Amino acid sequence: MNKLKGVFAALLIPYDKDGKVNHEKLEKFVEYNIEVSGVQGLYINGSTGEAFMLDSEERKEILKTVAKAAKGRVSLIAQVGQLNIYKALEEAKLAEELGYDAISAVTPFYYKFSEEQILEYYKTIAESTSLPLIAYYIPLLSNVTFSMATFEKLFKIKNVAGVKFTATDLYTLERIKAKHPEVLVYYGFDEQELSAAVYGIDGFIGSTFNVNAKRAVKLHELVQAGKLKEARELQAEINDFIDVVLANGLYAILKEIIRQEFDMETVYCRLPMTQDISKYADEAKKIRDKYLK
């Protein structure tokens, strides 16, 4: 499981103006993450990739392109969760065929599913491949909250290897890691990496790591070495960067930073996101010069 530990970027996806995935530019986004930003892994087709606005065929093509571009240099986790579980099973099987290291699945959302239904959802997906499954817990967006008892039941499902915990409830995060040291636990809020790292969790999955992973890796190393003063200073530096990024539209500004690195033509977000990111060009250059050189 060591290859599944560390800092993973929740991969941004470049779109054309008509909303189609630009696969040529996607390969460059992968290259930037690995060679410039310094990620230890990629988390594909999650919220940051705007994947819940894509159909399954588009998501499958993204999985293929990322596997081709990564060339085994970093670990890959394919987020396959969605309301159409039959498509989720197809994507899980494809991820295994493509050599992905794990799959992940967001909690089923929108409908008020019962605990039994949610656990059956995870059991069905986990049984569809031999890959380890990372549950994607994000109550702020899914409106699904787990009790500790639900987590206990979740971790008993065969092939469920861990959780991407994207919530501010650090008490439950600590309880999960303390009671289940064998479970892979990732944290999903970049701005609270230090607060989560002190509990000895296994990794981090976030949007800003697309361009700022080296600092995140260093922070995790500082905490593991017990250098908390240096870690606090670095978290403050990271959060200064995050403040500026959030003030300028998270996905758009991060995409513009990568676009400038390769001097590519304009890339877009997918409607109904703010589509044209070119208006962020000046601010992205300032961010690159101040924080990423």
N, C-alpha and C positions, 0 to 999 in steps of 0.2 A: 504493500500500500504506500510505500514511501514516494513513489512517482506521482501519487495523487495529493501530496502535501505541498504547501507553498503558496505563492501569490499567483492567482489566475485572473486574467482580464476577462470581464464579461464583454465579449467581442462586439464592437460596433460594426454595423453593416452599411456600406455605401450604396445608395440608390441613385438611379437616373431620375430625370424630371418626371417621367411617366410612371414612376413608382416601381420600376423593375430593378432587381438586384443587378449591380454592375460587378460581374465576377472578375474581370480583369483588375479592377480597383480593389476588390476584396482580397485578392492575392497580395496586393501591396499593403493593405491594412494588416494582414497576418505577418508580413515581413517586418513591418514597423514594430509591431508588438514584440516580436522575438529578438530582432537585431538592435533596435533603438531603445524601446521602452524597457526591455529586460524581464519580461514575464517568465514564470516557470510553468505556466499552463494557460490554456484558453477554455473558456466556458461559452459554448456556442448555442445560439437560438434562445437566449433568455430575454429579459425585459430590455436590456440595453441594445440588443439587436433588432428591437421593434418586432420581434418574432410573432407576437400574438395578433399582429395585423397581416400575417402572411398565411397563405394556404400551405398544405402539407408538401406539395410538389416543390414549391419555392424553398421550403425549409430543407428538404432532402438535397436539393442542388447546392445549397449553402454548405451542408455537411460534406459533400463531395469536394467542393472547391477548397475548403479549409484543410481537409486531410491531405489533399494534393500539395497545397502551398506549405504546410507545416513540415512535411517530409520527416516526421518522427522526431523533430528537434525538441518539442515540448509535449507535455501531456495534454490530452484533449477530453473534455467532458461535453457530451451532447445533451442539451435540454430538450426533451421530447414531450413534456407534459402539455396537455390541452384538454378541452372538453370532449373532443372526439377521440376516445380511447383507442379505437381501431386504427386510426392514423398514428397515434402515439406508438402503438405496437410495431407498425411498419417502420417508423423512424428509428426505433430502438434496434430492430433487427439490422437495418442499414448501417447504423453506427457500429455495430459489432463487425459487420462485413468489411467496413472501411478501416478497421483497426483502432477505433476509439478506445480510450482507457476506462471510461465509465459513462453511464447515462445519468440524467437527472430528470426530475419531474416536479413541476409546480403543483401545489395542492389544487384540486378541482374547485373552480370558483363559480360565481354568479348565482347558481342554484344553491339552496341551503341543504347541502349534502350532510347526511348523518355521519357520525364517527365510523360506523360500520361500513358505509358506502365509500368513505375516503380510504379506509384501510384496505378494502377490497380493490379499489383502484390501484393502490400501490402494489398490492400482491400480484395483480394481473400483469402489470408492467414488469415487475421484478422477475416474474417467471418466464418472460418472453425471450430473454437472452441470458448468457452467462456473465454479462458485465455487471459490476457492482452498481447499485442504484443510490444516488444521492437525492434525498427528498429536498424540494425547494420550498422553504417555509418563509412566506413574505406576507404576513397578515395585513400590513398597511395597504397593499394593493388587492390581495385576494379576499380580504374580509373573512378569512378563516383563521381561527385561533385554536391552538392545541393546548390541552392541559399536559402536565407532566405524565399523567397516566396514559394519555394518547401517545406521547413520544415512546413510552415504555412498550406499548403494543406495536408501534411502528418498527422499532428496532428488533423485534422478535421475528419479523418477516424475513424469510431467507432471501439473500442477495441485497437487502437494504443495508448499505455499508455506512451511511452517514447522512448528514443534513447540512444544507446551506441555510444558515440561520440569519435571516435579514429582519431583525426586530431589535428594538432598544431594550428589551427585557433581559438584562444581563444576569439577573438572578436565575432565570430558567436556563440561560446559556451555561452558567457555572454548574448548575445541577446536572445538566445533560453530560458535561464532560467529566464531572466528578463521579457520577454513578455509572457512566459508560465510557471508560477510558479507551476501549477498543473501537469505539465509533468515530469515524472521521467527522470532525466538526469544522465547518467554514463559517466565517462571519461576512456579512454582506454590506455593511456601512463603512465606506472607506474612511470617513471622518472620525470614526470611533475605533480604529484598528488597535490603538494602544490599550484601550479599555478592555477589549476582547482578548488581546494577546496575553495578558497577564494570567488568564485562566488556562494557558497551555493548549489552546486550540491548534488545529492542524493546518489551517490555511485561511486565505481571504479571497473573496471573489467580488470584484467591483468594477465600476465603469471607468473611473479615473485611471485605473492601472493600464488602460490602453496607451497612455502616454507617460505615466508617472510611476511605473512599477519598481524601478530601482530604489526609490525612497521607501516604498512599502516593504520591499525585501529587507532593506537595511534596518527598518524599524523592528521588524519581527526578530531579526538577529540580535539587536540590542536588548530586547526584552528577554530572549532566551539566555543571553549572557548576564542578565541581572543589571544592566546599565540603564536604570530607569530614568535618571536625570537626562541623559543624552536622548533617550527615547521620547521623553516629554517635549524636549526642544525640537526634535524632528517631527513629532505629530503636529506641533504648532506651525512649523514650516509647511507641512503637507496641507494643513487646514487653511493657511493663507492662500495657497494655490486653489484649494477647493472653493473658497469664498468667491474668488474671481471667476472661476469656471461656472459656478451656479448662477452668478449674476448675469451671465451671458448666454444662458441656454445650454444645458449640460451636454446633450448628444451633439448638438450642432457645433458648438465650439471645439469639442474634442475631435470631431470629424475634420473640421477646418484645419486644426493643427497638423493632423496627419496628411491632409491634402497638400499643405504647403511644403511639407518635407519632400514630397515627390514631385512638386510642381505639376500636379494633375489638374485636369479641368474640374469645374465645380462638381461637387457631390451633393446629394440631397438627403433629407430625411423623408420618411414615408407619410403621406397624408393619413390622418389629420394632424400629424406633427407639423410644426413650422417647417416648411419644405426647403426653402432656399437658404443655404447657410452662408452665401457669399458676403452678406452684410456683416458677418463676424470676422472678416479677413484682417482688419486692422488690429482688433483686440486679440485675435489669435496670435498675430506676430508679436505683440507686446508680451503675451504670456510665454511664448516660446523663448523670447530673448531674456526674460526675467527669471523664469523658473526651470526651463528645460535645456539650457545650454551647459 
